[in-house]
Amino acid sequence: MQKLSLDALAREHLQRARAESSGRSSETVVGGHEHTLRQTVVALTGGTTLGEHENPGEATVHVLSGRVRLGAGGDAWEGRQGDLIVIPPARHDLHAVEDAVVLLTVAKR
């Protein structure tokens, strides 16, 4: 069994993101490329965008802190701390409206 503090990971990765020129930091905390399920903590500084990319399977974004906007095909959904956004099965991007940390969960098809 493994136990993680998402709050501690969120603080750590937001600090790292603030130090990176890219404005982001991430770490896969459960699963990985060889598994069906993957959970990744992603920190983004305000104004940073993860550019449009494919959805590799069923996926959600749980906002751990801050505020984000997920865009797909002309639609957009805003999320703030505690919100869960179901990512549509389409190309999408993720923009940090303010410094934010999310838990990305993906179940690959």
Summary of the structure (lengths in Angstrom):
residues: 109
radius of gyration: 13.1
end to end distance: 25.6
largest distance: 41.7
contacts: 324
relative contact order: 0.26
helix: 13%
strand: 55%
